[in-house]
């Protein structure tokens, strides 16, 4: 078993480890309190969501089932944030920016997307027939979508700080 794992790890291109280091650095940055512009609030979920979406399509083809499974995972992630309430601390500033409390959640979500992509790529490299199994494809695509939905919900919660009535209306609809 260790030879199998070491074989996979040693055949991983070096740039993948650089990408992982970059994601960890970005996630660690999110663990500190920050003041963000609208662009930075939207850039993170857009880029990570696009990466996860294209990873699913690349691995399993651009079929309706692939897109539907990714969207179901994203919807589940978005809904889960009603319970998680990420970010916990957010304030709209008068200059149009947002003060967002630090959180380890983005790091976990970045690493989740990375690990799903890595595990799916390794599994398909060893057993290419897995790509043809609907249950495997659906589970993997949903796993790609889940952290994407959480990141979008997190950005939405930040943006709602500018419109307290909307945030209160949204919170009241949960009851």
N, C-alpha and C positions, 0 to 999 in steps of 0.2 A: 504494500500500500504506500509506504513512504517513497519507494522508487517511482511509483506512478505519479504521485504529487510532485516530487522533485523533477521529474521529466517535464511535467506541465509547466512548472515554474521556470525551469531553465530554458524552455522553448518560448517563453514570453518575451516579445521584443522589449528592449530597454526603454523605449519611449512610453510604454504602458506604465512603467514604474514612475517615470517623470510626471505623467498625467495624474497618477494616484497622489504623488507628493503635492502637486498643484491643488488638487481637490481637498486634501487635508489642510493645506495652508489657507485656502478659501474658507473652509469650514471653521478652522480655528479663529479666523478673523470675525466670523459671525458670532462667536461665543462672547465677544465683548460688546458693550453698549456702543451704538453707532448713530450717526445722523446721516440719513440717506435722502438722495434726491428721488423724484418720481422715476427717473430713468433706471437708477440702481435697484429700486423696489421691483420694477418689472423685468429687468434684464435677467436676474437670477432664475426665476421660474420659467421664463421663456427659453433661455439657453439650455437649462437642464432638462426641461420637458421635451424640447426639440431633440436633444441628444438621445433621450430614452425612447421617444417615438420612432426616430429613424433607426435606432438599434433594433427595435422590435421588427420594423419593416424589413431591414436588411437581413435579419436572421430567419424570418418566417415568410417573407414575401408580402407584397402589398395587397393582400386579400381582405375582403370585408371582415372575415373572422378575426384577423390580426388587429385591425383597427378597432373593432368592437370590443375585443378583450382588453386592449390598452385603454380604451375609453372607460370601460367598466372599472378597471383598476384605478384610473384617475378619479372617477366619480366616487369610488369608495374612499380614496384618500382625502378628497375634498370634504366628504361627509364626516370623516373621522375627525377633522379639525373642529367640528362643532363641539366635540368632547375635549380635544386636546387644547383648543384655544391658543394656537400659536400665531404670532408671538404673544407672550403673556403681558408684556409692557410695550405700549406704543402710544405716541403722542404726536399729533399734527402740530407743527411749528408755524408761526405766523408768516415766515418767509417761503412757505410752500414745501419745505422739507419735512422729514419725519424722524423723530427720535425713537429708536427701536432698542429695546433691551436685549442684551446678549443672551444667546441660547445655544445649546449643544445640538438641538434638533436639526438645523441645516447640515451640520457635519454628518450626522447619522444618515440623513436622506441622500447626501452626495455619495457617501460610501455605499449605501444600499444600491443606488443606480450603478455605480462602478462594479460592485460585486455581482449583481445580476448579469450585467453585460459580460463580465469575465467568466462567470460560471456557465452561462449559456454558450459562449464562444468555445470554451474548453469542452463542454459536453458535446457540442456539434462537431468539433474537430475529432473527437474520439469515436462518436457514434452519429454519423451524419443523418441516419434514418430518423433520429429524434425529431428532426424538423418536419417530418410528415405525420407525426402523431398529434392529432388535434388537442388532446388533453395537455400534453407537454407545451405545445405552442400557446394555448390559451392561458395556462398558469404562468408561463414566462412573460407573456405580453401584459397580463394583469399586474405582475410584479414590477414590470417596467413602469406601468401607469400609476401605481399606488404612490410612490414618493413624488411623482410629478404633480398629482392632484393635491398632495399636502403642501407642496411649495406654492402652487397657485392659490390655495386657500389662505396660506400665510400672507401672501402679497395682498389678497383681497382684504384681509383683516387689517393690514397696515393702511390701506387706502380708505377703509371705513372710518378711520380715526378723523378724517377730514369732514365726514358727514355723520355726526353723532346720532342724528335721527334715524338714518339708515341702519347704523349698527344696532341701535335699540330695537328697531323694527325687526331686524334679522334675528336678534337674540330672543325677542318675544315670540317669534314664529316657531322657535324650538320647543317652547313649553307646551 
